[in-house]
Amino acid sequence: MPITPHPLTRDLKALPVPDLSSTLEAYIHALEAVLDETELAEAKAIVADFAQSQAPRLDEALRQRAATREAEGTNWLSDEWYSSYLATRGPLTLTTNVGFQLALPSEETGLDRVVDGIRRALVVHLQAAGDDLPGYVDARGNRITQDQWFVFGGGLRHPSAGEDEIIVATAGTANREIGVFVDGHLYAVPVTDEAGEPIAAPNLRNALETVLNAPRKQSVDFNAASLLGSETLAEVLPDMLAQGDNGDVYKRLQEFLFTVDLIDYGVTTHASDEERINELTFLPRGAWTYKPLSYQFSLTDPWSAVHVEHSCQDGGTLVTAITRMQEAEIGVGADFVAKPQELRWDLDNALTTRIEKSVAEVAGAAEKLRTRIVHVPFDQPADLPLKFSRDASAQLMMTIAQQLTYGRVRAAYEAVDMREFRAGRTECLRAATPEAAAFARALVEGTAEQAGLEDAINAHRAWVKRCKSGNGFDRHIQMMATIDDTHAFFNDTRVTAARRDFLSTTSIGGAAQIVRYCFAPALPEGFGIAYTPLHDDTEYCVSWNAATAEQPEEFLANLTKAGELLWQFCATLSTNAE
């Protein structure tokens, strides 16, 4: 479904359609990293046929689409990009949703800390709901699209047959509510008055105490149905909404600014960060997983997090939002009594049984997903005779780890922020370059040379420039496929090897706003990896399917070994430079 472009950024520079020959040339180069000599020759023949047959027609169709979309304030991949998410039929928690651990420090503790966190979140969400967003520039001063901010005003993704739809919240700032989860039960809590003024801290605290002390009967978790995935939920939801007052409950859920899950009530021991972020991402009890943002706060320690529905927002926007929460001037707030109300689904036995059975299946799948936090020391010599970005080194270590574990390298996806462009989202940097693969092989074999490392670094740097200028090949190929994907170029396993994301990776910089985050691997055999450069090390938050991933323990161990090998080699360069 089309999302209305934000009026303040309709005039951003248009996203270019990359040159076709450049796309195909770069793609063949990427294939060199992941195919053997025979496979590469066969793949090149298919690419050459595509270039002479269907490619010019599909490319021209994209250019015509771009011309039309630019006039509308969007771009040639925007609608189809949304659709690629909204057509996902499996459980969102196991496919596209992301769990983020947040850096929301507070001078308060316990419930007062939760109150502080909610009121900080309210500042940002009410700015979006009131169409009062602050300046729209990134850290470098570049104007960026505001298209993703509507999700902070509430709304939800609505499951539908074939493809879901986005329901945008219609309310402004007056008389808004949030949802508060406790032990799987959901309560509606008023958080603004009729003038749109956010609730004062003591009043919010009293409301949360009422929620925590409320009697609760055992029942199916309120969010259970949202765990099912749209293939099932699109069938179940109409029956749900036809029963009792469920239609009104759903509308209320839709208009919540956001939800909050209060955890660790009455506990004396805590789960590890690995366990917490794994559960938050893959099997949360306190998130309607079709809501854009579902926060989580511990009542007993500094843990704060958010479960994010990914179709309409990316990590860069969340970083900005958390920064604004950290810097928010909260104010005293409005003095009114907020009376929480528990929201319940009215379900007959047949529907209850169906939901419980489906949730059990999802839970079984979620239990197979593992999460591990790996810290690889950062030992780059200060006098290294070449420039080496933290992102490049983090990616190179993953390439080396692949070589150590499997004796070969497969495709790695790295998301690159593209919000400088009109309706921009992300492009893909293909970090497992032939140059990086060649250096990894040489390093493992003990024959690495400085020139090989420089080639790998320069290849990564060139990819960054290519993506930032709007000239990556992934989206170009992906959008041609939306027009006609019948050619072998789009489905032959040799040709698609460079776009099969064995490693699905992303980084949003340091840990000042987002401590770490977690998402499902793109392939059953592969890994989802969020990596964060820290002062003394690089943190990898790695997820995989225990039933299907290839040699996960070896790969995780080899991440550390890869770092050791890389920095030992760099130390020799530093010594030689002297």
Stockholm file with secondary structure:
# STOCKHOLM 1.0

chainA/1-578         MPITPHPLTRDLKALPVPDLSSTLEAYIHALEAVLDETELAEAKAIVADFAQSQAPRLDEALRQRAATREAEGTNWLSDEWYSSYLATRGPLTLTTNVGFQLALPSEETGLDRVVDGIRRALVVHLQAAGDDLPGYVDARGNRITQDQWFVFGGGLRHPSAGEDEIIVATAGTANREIGVFVDGHLYAVPVTDEAGEPIAAPNLRNALETVLNAPRKQSVDFNAASLLGSETLAEVLPDMLAQGDNGDVYKRLQEFLFTVDLIDYGVTTHASDEERINELTFLPRGAWTYKPLSYQFSLTDPWSAVHVEHSCQDGGTLVTAITRMQEAEIGVGADFVAKPQELRWDLDNALTTRIEKSVAEVAGAAEKLRTRIVHVPFDQPADLPLKFSRDASAQLMMTIAQQLTYGRVRAAYEAVDMREFRAGRTECLRAATPEAAAFARALVEGTAEQAGLEDAINAHRAWVKRCKSGNGFDRHIQMMATIDDTHAFFNDTRVTAARRDFLSTTSIGGAAQIVRYCFAPALPEGFGIAYTPLHDDTEYCVSWNAATAEQPEEFLANLTKAGELLWQFCATLSTNAE
#=GR chainA/1-578 SS CCCCCCGGGTTSCCCCCCCHHHHHHHHHHHHTTTSCHHHHHHHHHHHHHHHHTTHHHHHHHHHHHHHHHHHTTSCTTHHHHHHHHHTCCSCGGGTTCEEEEECCCCSCCHHHHHHHHHHHHHHHHHHHHTTCCCCCBCTTSCBCCCGGGGGGGCCEEECCSSSCEEECCCCCSTTCEEEEEETTEEEEEECBCTTCCBBCHHHHHHHHHHHHHSCCCCCCCTTGGGGSCHHHHHHHHHHHHTSTTHHHHHHHHHHCSCEEEEECTTCSSCCCHHHHHHHHHHSCSSCCTTSSEEEEEESSSSCEEEEECCTTCCHHHHHHHHHHHHHCCCCSCBCCCCCCEEECCCCCHHHHHHHHHHHHHHHHHHTTEEEEEEEEECCCCTTCSSCCCHHHHHHHHHHHHHHHHHSSCCCEEEEEECTTSTTCCEEEEECSCHHHHHHHHHHHHTCCCHHHHHHHHHHHHHHHHHHHTTCCSHHHHHHHHHHCCCSGGGTCTTGGGGGSCSEEEECCSSSSSEEEEECCCSSTTSEEEEEEECSSEEEEEEEEETTTCSSHHHHHHHHHHHHHHHHHHHHHHHHHHC
#=GC SS_cons         CCCCCCGGGTTSCCCCCCCHHHHHHHHHHHHTTTSCHHHHHHHHHHHHHHHHTTHHHHHHHHHHHHHHHHHTTSCTTHHHHHHHHHTCCSCGGGTTCEEEEECCCCSCCHHHHHHHHHHHHHHHHHHHHTTCCCCCBCTTSCBCCCGGGGGGGCCEEECCSSSCEEECCCCCSTTCEEEEEETTEEEEEECBCTTCCBBCHHHHHHHHHHHHHSCCCCCCCTTGGGGSCHHHHHHHHHHHHTSTTHHHHHHHHHHCSCEEEEECTTCSSCCCHHHHHHHHHHSCSSCCTTSSEEEEEESSSSCEEEEECCTTCCHHHHHHHHHHHHHCCCCSCBCCCCCCEEECCCCCHHHHHHHHHHHHHHHHHHTTEEEEEEEEECCCCTTCSSCCCHHHHHHHHHHHHHHHHHSSCCCEEEEEECTTSTTCCEEEEECSCHHHHHHHHHHHHTCCCHHHHHHHHHHHHHHHHHHHTTCCSHHHHHHHHHHCCCSGGGTCTTGGGGGSCSEEEECCSSSSSEEEEECCCSSTTSEEEEEEECSSEEEEEEEEETTTCSSHHHHHHHHHHHHHHHHHHHHHHHHHHC
//
